[in-house]
Structure formats: C-alpha cells, structure tokens
Amino acid sequence: AYAAAGQGEKATQVLARMKGASPAGSSVRTKLAMLNIGAGRVEQGLSELEASIAADPGDAQGALALVVTQLNTGRTADAVASARALLATAPGNAVYENLLGVALYQAGELDA
C-alpha cells in the first residue's frame, strides 16, 4: 500500500521488517529488491534478488527480475549465467529462452 501511494521508503522499511521475520520469503525479498532498485540502490537490490533465489530456487519472479536488472545495468556476463540458470528450472520455456537470447545478444555471443 505504501509503494502504491508513492511512499517507497516507508514500503522499504515495512518489507525489510517482514524479511527479518521470514528471511526465506522470496516474495517479500523480491518486492524489497525492486523497491531498492527503483530507489537507485541497485547493488542492494541485486543482493536481495540473489538471496531470494538462493533461498528459493523456484522464485521465477525474482530470477526474471535479476536477469532484467543485470541486463539494464550492463552486467551481461552475469545476465547470461542467470538466464541459463533460470532456463534450467523450466527447459523449453519460451519466455526464458527469449530472455537468454537477449542476454547472449547483448554479450556479443549471438548474431541478430
């Protein structure tokens, strides 16, 4: 509710407290990460996403956010590795395959 009302810092504080109560809650960690990234705290956001995925390898939302953020911040080698890991969780998933293609293209490993 705080995030929707434009109160990102308050939302971040609430989610950080919730994460402390349930550190493995990937949904909370992913939301906290996205708030941090949106506020310009990209490194903190990436760390939260990585922790979320480590705690819950099935956290597709967090994994997608991680790859996209890595691509948007020029971390192409990391994005390729993260996209490969995501695709390994659901081989044949067209969205994940396309995301890997984008990462490979940005890394210069795939021709258009």
N, C-alpha and C positions, 0 to 999 in steps of 0.2 A: 504494500500500500504506500509506504514511504517513497519507494522508487517511482511509482506511477504518479505521485504527487510532486515529483521533482526534488525530493529530499534525499538525494543519493547518499550523502554522508550518514544520515540517520539510518537509512536502509543498510548501509555497510556495517554500521555498529550493531544493529539487531542481528544481522546474519552472522557476524563474527561471534556474537554470544551464542547463537544457535549452534554454530560449528563446534564451539567449545563443549557444548552439552552432548553433541553427537558427531565426533570427528569423522566418522566414516560416511556421513550423509552426503552422498555425491551431489544430490540436487542442491543442497544448501551451499556446498563448496563451489559448484558451477555458477550459481547465482552471484555469490560473493566475488568470484573471479571476474565475471562480466561487469559487475559494478566497479571493481578496481580498474579494469581495462578502460572502461568508459570514462573514468575519472583521471586517466593518464598514468595510472600506476601499473604499467604493462608488465613489468617484471614480477610484481606481486601477483598479478592476475594469472600469469603463466605458471607461476609456482603453485597457485591454488588448483589450476586445471590439472597439472601434473600429479598433484597429491590426490585429487579426486579420482583420476584414472587409476592410480596405483592402488587406491583403496577399493575401487570398484571397476575392474577391467571392462565390465559391460556398460559403462557410462558413455553411451553413444553421444549424448548431447555434449558432454564435456570434451570428448575426443574430437568431435566436429569443431567445437569452438577453439580447441587447441590448434588444430591444423589451420583453420582460417586465420587465427591471430598470428601464428607463425608466418604464414604467407604474407599477411598485411604488414608485418614488421621486418620483412626481408630475411627471415630465418629459413631459407629454402631447404637446406640440408635437413634441419630438424623437422620441417613440414613433410618432407618425403618420408622420413623414418616414421613419423607419427601417422601419416596416411597409410603407409604399409601395415602398421600395427592395427589400425582401425579396420582395414580391409581383411586382415587375417581373422577378425572376430566374426565376419559375415562375408565369406567368399562369394563373389558373384553379385554383390550389392552394387547396383548401377550408380548410386549416388557416391558411394565410397570409391568406386573405380574412377569416376569422373574427377573427384577431388584429388586422387592420386595423380591422374593425368595432368591436372593443373599444376600440382606441385612439381612433377617431373619437368613439365614445360618451363616453369619459372626457374628451375635449377639448371636448365640447359641440357637436360638429358632426354628430351623428346622434341622432335620436329613437329611443327604445326601441320 
